[in-house]
């Protein structure tokens, strides 16, 4: 009898391309992934992974079983969704993922709503970047893209828009443009920028957007958290794009000015299409939309 958890692990290795990436997607250690694969190899009596330089690759048997695992897990997901739909209630566990400012700005209110309206639903939130959410083994993720840079989504996912999140430019209060009612990005061509870490979706968006306006970005500092970026700006160390969702109080010494041609992030929920009928998915989307409307109305 093939174990579903081990099939899920093999499917994650096949999808992510490495043991370490699969471990990140499953939110377990690399040792746990290796142990599950070793047990699966003993159960099947075949080698499923082989060394490939410093990494691993699926053997022919591994690829064959991974293909079956994808179909099996999809059927299990469909069965669970139909059973939950038949019961007509949001129950059981719901694994949620969100990028940091959505986790901070949307989820506290949404999770309180879910707990009050669906007491038998156990919603668990994990903070993660949008590209991790797309690859991750979770039930529903809140992800983003930008008005001029869509996020590529794999097949088999459903999505629902939650809100549009405007972004401003944050600058030291001593900056010549700090008292303006609105600004254009081109006006910051000579400034040093504080960006997200290199390789992240938002960092790549910032480089793309500035270069599309004829600005070759001079990135002075990189910081994951917007709070850290604002602290660096307060010290007079650069300017940054500052989305409003989850931003919190702006520290002394920082001015935030809207962009005349509005920059927006599109925020939406995604989930596997196989799970479309689950009441818990619909309940989570509804709670997130309510939280989003409350923010936009405030």
VOVOSE-645570 format. One line per field, with one value per residue (C-alpha): residue in three letters; x, y, z. Coordinates in nm, 3 decimals. Example, Ala and Ser with C-alpha at 12.3 -4.5 7.8 and 13.67 -1.06 7.14 Angstrom:
// VOVOSE-645570
resn <- (ALA_SER)
px <- (1.230_1.367)
py <- (-0.450_-0.106)
pz <- (0.780_0.714)
END
This chain:
// VOVOSE-645570
resn <- (UNK_UNK_UNK_UNK_UNK_UNK_UNK_UNK_UNK_UNK_UNK_UNK_UNK_UNK_UNK_UNK_UNK_UNK_UNK_UNK_UNK_UNK_UNK_UNK_UNK_UNK_UNK_UNK_UNK_UNK_UNK_UNK_UNK_UNK_UNK_UNK_UNK_UNK_UNK_UNK_UNK_UNK_UNK_UNK_UNK_UNK_UNK_UNK_UNK_UNK_UNK_UNK_UNK_UNK_UNK_UNK_UNK_UNK_UNK_UNK_UNK_UNK_UNK_UNK_UNK_UNK_UNK_UNK_UNK_UNK_UNK_UNK_UNK_UNK_UNK_UNK_UNK_UNK_UNK_UNK_UNK_UNK_UNK_UNK_UNK_UNK_UNK_UNK_UNK_UNK_UNK_UNK_UNK_UNK_UNK_UNK_UNK_UNK_UNK_UNK_UNK_UNK_UNK_UNK_UNK_UNK_UNK_UNK_UNK_UNK_UNK_UNK_UNK_UNK_UNK_UNK_UNK_UNK_UNK_UNK_UNK_UNK_UNK_UNK_UNK_UNK_UNK_UNK_UNK_UNK_UNK_UNK_UNK_UNK_UNK_UNK_UNK_UNK_UNK_UNK_UNK_UNK_UNK_UNK_UNK_UNK_UNK_UNK_UNK_UNK_UNK_UNK_UNK_UNK_UNK_UNK_UNK_UNK_UNK_UNK_UNK_UNK_UNK_UNK_UNK_UNK_UNK_UNK_UNK_UNK_UNK_UNK_UNK_UNK_UNK_UNK_UNK_UNK_UNK_UNK_UNK_UNK_UNK_UNK_UNK_UNK_UNK_UNK_UNK_UNK_UNK_UNK_UNK_UNK_UNK_UNK_UNK_UNK_UNK_UNK_UNK_UNK_UNK_UNK_UNK_UNK_UNK_UNK_UNK_UNK_UNK_UNK_UNK_UNK_UNK_UNK_UNK_UNK_UNK_UNK_UNK_UNK_UNK_UNK_UNK_UNK_UNK_UNK_UNK_UNK_UNK_UNK_UNK_UNK_UNK_UNK_UNK_UNK_UNK_UNK_UNK_UNK_UNK_UNK_UNK_UNK_UNK_UNK_UNK_UNK_UNK_UNK_UNK_UNK_UNK_UNK_UNK_UNK_UNK_UNK_UNK_UNK_UNK_UNK_UNK_UNK_UNK_UNK_UNK_UNK_UNK_UNK_UNK_UNK_UNK_UNK_UNK_UNK_UNK_UNK_UNK_UNK_UNK_UNK_UNK_UNK_UNK_UNK_UNK_UNK_UNK_UNK_UNK_UNK_UNK_UNK_UNK_UNK)
px <- (0.000_0.148_0.154_-0.010_0.230_0.526_0.365_0.310_0.678_0.788_0.550_0.702_1.056_0.946_0.768_1.038_1.338_1.538_1.512_1.582_1.322_1.068_1.140_1.075_0.750_0.633_0.761_0.968_1.340_1.546_1.612_1.237_1.205_1.498_1.350_1.012_1.174_1.385_1.074_0.895_1.189_1.170_0.794_0.827_1.152_1.292_1.533_1.339_1.613_1.969_2.258_2.307_2.615_2.544_2.171_1.938_1.724_1.428_1.503_1.271_1.085_1.075_0.933_0.673_0.560_0.565_0.331_0.095_0.130_0.015_-0.301_-0.362_-0.324_-0.551_-0.818_-0.776_-0.811_-1.126_-1.270_-1.205_-1.360_-1.674_-1.712_-1.678_-1.924_-2.167_-2.153_-2.206_-1.989_-1.641_-1.469_-1.128_-0.791_-0.723_-0.359_-0.315_-0.014_0.039_0.312_0.419_0.214_-0.102_-0.035_-0.013_-0.278_-0.550_-0.529_-0.585_-0.939_-1.006_-0.893_-1.110_-1.409_-1.338_-1.305_-1.634_-1.838_-1.684_-1.574_-1.505_-1.255_-0.889_-0.720_-0.337_-0.141_0.218_0.395_0.568_0.664_0.429_0.653_0.675_0.295_0.252_0.483_0.383_0.171_-0.106_-0.481_-0.515_-0.258_-0.282_-0.040_0.024_0.135_0.188_-0.016_0.261_0.410_0.169_0.266_0.289_0.056_0.075_-0.222_-0.477_-0.518_-0.831_-0.810_-1.027_-0.938_-0.933_-0.824_-0.598_-0.322_-0.184_0.186_0.350_0.709_0.860_1.144_1.322_1.118_1.411_1.384_1.305_0.988_0.863_0.599_0.454_0.096_0.208_0.526_0.645_0.904_1.119_1.180_1.387_1.637_1.927_1.822_1.953_1.689_1.611_1.479_1.357_1.627_1.764_1.573_1.240_0.939_0.895_1.265_1.254_0.939_1.112_1.413_1.184_0.963_1.245_1.432_1.112_1.112_1.473_1.614_1.908_1.845_2.115_2.023_2.195_2.033_1.805_1.560_1.284_1.054_0.890_0.945_1.320_1.304_1.121_1.378_1.658_1.466_1.419_1.798_1.824_1.968_1.744_1.390_1.159_0.827_0.589_0.267_-0.015_-0.136_0.006_0.231_0.152_0.252_0.511_0.806_0.918_1.153_0.969_0.728_0.505_0.382_0.137_0.251_0.058_0.016_-0.092_0.114_-0.096_-0.044_-0.322_-0.387_-0.577_-0.637_-0.536_-0.616_-0.614_-0.909_-0.973_-1.069_-1.313_-1.619_-1.479_-1.691_-1.376_-1.217_-1.527_-1.541_-1.176_-1.216_-1.525_-1.350_-1.049_-1.270_-1.454_-1.123_-1.008_-1.326_-1.289_-0.936_-1.039_-1.330_-1.118)
py <- (0.000_0.334_0.601_0.932_1.148_0.982_1.024_1.390_1.421_1.259_1.484_1.788_1.680_1.635_1.971_2.175_2.002_1.938_1.794_2.129_2.316_2.040_2.070_2.446_2.389_2.128_2.329_2.037_1.965_1.819_1.522_1.457_1.463_1.221_0.985_0.981_0.907_0.630_0.468_0.499_0.331_0.042_0.012_0.005_-0.190_0.059_0.350_0.672_0.936_0.934_1.171_1.438_1.646_1.812_1.756_1.473_1.368_1.136_0.794_0.652_0.471_0.791_0.989_0.720_0.712_1.093_1.117_0.871_1.057_1.381_1.213_1.028_1.340_1.533_1.265_1.272_1.651_1.619_1.354_1.570_1.870_1.677_1.528_1.872_2.014_1.728_1.812_2.178_2.314_2.463_2.208_2.050_2.210_2.488_2.571_2.935_3.123_3.495_3.744_3.949_4.268_4.067_3.846_4.163_4.376_4.129_3.813_3.921_4.039_3.752_3.485_3.636_3.622_3.259_3.159_3.329_3.206_2.860_2.729_2.378_2.513_2.517_2.782_2.793_3.080_3.067_3.381_3.327_3.507_3.489_3.252_3.021_3.028_2.922_2.624_2.554_2.266_2.475_2.500_2.871_3.146_3.523_3.647_3.967_4.105_4.460_4.666_4.631_4.292_3.995_3.693_3.374_3.106_2.736_2.551_2.400_2.701_2.908_3.267_3.544_3.916_4.059_4.423_4.668_4.810_5.154_5.220_5.555_5.677_5.704_5.953_6.142_6.439_6.661_6.548_6.833_6.649_6.559_6.834_6.766_6.640_6.387_6.285_6.093_5.816_5.998_6.270_6.026_5.943_6.078_5.918_5.603_5.334_5.096_4.777_4.433_4.159_4.066_3.788_3.857_3.930_4.286_4.362_4.248_4.457_4.770_4.727_4.666_4.967_5.216_5.104_5.131_5.500_5.551_5.528_5.301_5.219_5.283_5.042_5.146_4.898_4.593_4.496_4.235_4.416_4.747_4.858_4.818_5.009_5.297_5.304_5.336_5.616_5.797_5.792_5.968_5.668_5.655_5.636_5.338_5.228_5.187_4.987_5.081_4.733_4.641_4.948_5.062_5.398_5.594_5.685_6.039_6.167_5.992_6.146_5.931_6.090_5.935_5.874_6.079_5.783_5.542_5.230_4.939_4.586_4.341_4.115_3.791_3.446_3.131_2.765_2.435_2.409_2.056_2.211_2.460_2.311_2.316_2.539_2.623_2.776_2.985_3.089_3.199_3.398_3.567_3.660_3.797_4.002_4.148_4.239_4.398_4.605_4.724_4.846_5.023_5.190_5.316)
pz <- (0.000_-0.106_0.163_0.062_0.262_0.089_-0.252_-0.167_-0.080_-0.407_-0.600_-0.427_-0.522_-0.883_-0.887_-0.711_-0.865_-0.549_-0.199_-0.031_-0.240_-0.174_0.199_0.180_-0.007_0.243_0.543_0.674_0.701_0.418_0.644_0.671_0.290_0.251_0.509_0.335_-0.002_0.152_0.300_-0.033_-0.208_0.039_-0.015_-0.393_-0.407_-0.661_-0.659_-0.708_-0.679_-0.810_-0.747_-1.012_-0.934_-0.601_-0.637_-0.729_-1.023_-1.050_-1.196_-1.461_-1.185_-0.980_-1.269_-1.340_-0.976_-0.949_-1.248_-1.083_-0.752_-0.915_-1.042_-0.714_-0.502_-0.737_-0.694_-0.316_-0.321_-0.533_-0.300_0.005_-0.166_-0.263_0.086_0.241_-0.014_0.059_0.427_0.337_0.616_0.642_0.864_0.916_0.853_0.602_0.526_0.424_0.287_0.234_0.152_0.458_0.416_0.339_0.641_0.849_0.680_0.576_0.779_1.140_1.059_0.817_1.064_1.340_1.104_1.012_1.377_1.468_1.170_1.125_1.466_1.329_1.074_1.179_0.966_0.984_0.830_0.705_0.585_0.249_-0.070_-0.375_-0.573_-0.269_-0.240_-0.603_-0.549_-0.190_-0.063_0.091_0.038_-0.036_-0.088_-0.108_-0.374_-0.565_-0.894_-1.017_-1.262_-1.523_-1.427_-1.391_-1.184_-1.387_-1.250_-1.338_-1.484_-1.249_-1.020_-0.959_-0.839_-0.699_-0.676_-0.323_-0.357_-0.539_-0.321_-0.420_-0.363_-0.284_-0.276_0.073_0.116_0.395_0.517_0.413_0.050_-0.198_-0.310_0.038_0.052_-0.292_-0.330_-0.592_-0.773_-1.078_-1.059_-1.317_-1.059_-0.852_-1.125_-0.917_-0.587_-0.427_-0.380_-0.097_-0.254_-0.165_-0.171_-0.512_-0.689_-0.519_-0.738_-0.607_-0.650_-1.011_-1.062_-0.924_-1.154_-1.454_-1.377_-1.319_-1.631_-1.838_-1.740_-1.841_-1.488_-1.417_-1.049_-0.793_-0.513_-0.192_0.047_0.035_0.307_0.323_0.563_0.480_0.840_0.789_0.462_0.633_0.914_0.657_0.484_0.817_0.850_0.513_0.329_0.021_-0.117_-0.170_-0.310_-0.016_-0.071_0.166_0.265_0.605_0.609_0.961_1.111_0.913_1.139_1.208_0.944_0.656_0.408_0.187_-0.137_-0.390_-0.747_-1.002_-1.238_-0.969_-0.905_-0.782_-0.664_-0.749_-0.451_-0.502_-0.359_-0.545_-0.481_-0.666_-0.903_-0.774_-0.439_-0.591_-0.421_-0.067_0.159_0.355_0.043_-0.024_0.343_0.340_0.018_0.160_0.485_0.297_0.065_0.364_0.526_0.198_0.162_0.521_0.445_0.126_0.301_0.590)
END
